[in-house]
């Protein structure tokens, strides 16, 4: 019975570790690039607004 319990614990921990690894990999490969792209668009929009105001200011 002790071997079964140890095997079950190791199996559950392995499954949890694999799930966490999959989530982190998904975040790194899918979510972060989208957020970086959105940040670039936001920065470009801010630059364009400053440039537009400076061009029409005086």
C-alpha positions as CSV (number, residue, x, y, z in Angstrom):
1,X,0.0,0.0,0.0
2,X,2.9,2.4,0.7
3,X,4.2,2.0,-2.9
4,X,0.8,2.8,-4.3
5,X,0.5,6.0,-2.2
6,X,4.0,7.1,-3.1
7,X,3.2,6.4,-6.8
8,X,0.0,8.3,-6.6
9,X,1.6,11.3,-5.0
10,X,4.4,11.4,-7.6
11,X,1.9,11.0,-10.4
12,X,-0.3,13.9,-9.1
13,X,2.7,16.1,-8.6
14,X,4.0,15.3,-12.1
15,X,0.6,16.0,-13.6
16,X,0.4,19.4,-11.8
17,X,3.9,20.3,-12.9
18,X,3.2,19.4,-16.5
19,X,0.0,21.6,-16.4
20,X,1.8,24.5,-14.9
21,X,4.6,24.1,-17.5
22,X,2.0,24.1,-20.3
23,X,0.3,27.2,-19.0
24,X,3.6,29.1,-18.7
25,X,4.6,28.0,-22.2
26,X,1.3,29.2,-23.6
27,X,1.6,32.5,-21.9
28,X,5.1,33.0,-23.2
29,X,4.3,32.0,-26.8
30,X,0.8,33.5,-27.3
31,X,-0.2,36.0,-24.6
32,X,3.1,38.0,-24.2
33,X,3.6,38.7,-28.0
34,X,0.0,40.0,-28.2
35,X,0.5,42.3,-25.3
36,X,3.8,43.5,-26.7
37,X,2.2,44.3,-30.0
38,X,-0.6,46.2,-28.3
39,X,1.9,48.2,-26.3
40,X,3.8,49.1,-29.6
41,X,0.5,50.3,-31.1
42,X,-0.3,52.4,-28.0
43,X,3.2,53.9,-28.1
44,X,2.9,54.8,-31.8
45,X,-0.5,56.3,-31.1
46,X,0.9,58.5,-28.4
47,X,3.8,59.6,-30.6
48,X,1.5,60.4,-33.4
49,X,-0.7,62.5,-31.1
50,X,2.3,64.5,-29.8
51,X,3.6,65.0,-33.4
52,X,0.2,66.2,-34.5
53,X,-0.2,68.6,-31.7
54,X,3.3,70.0,-32.2
55,X,2.7,70.4,-36.0
56,X,-0.5,72.4,-35.4
57,X,0.7,74.3,-32.4
58,X,2.7,76.9,-34.0
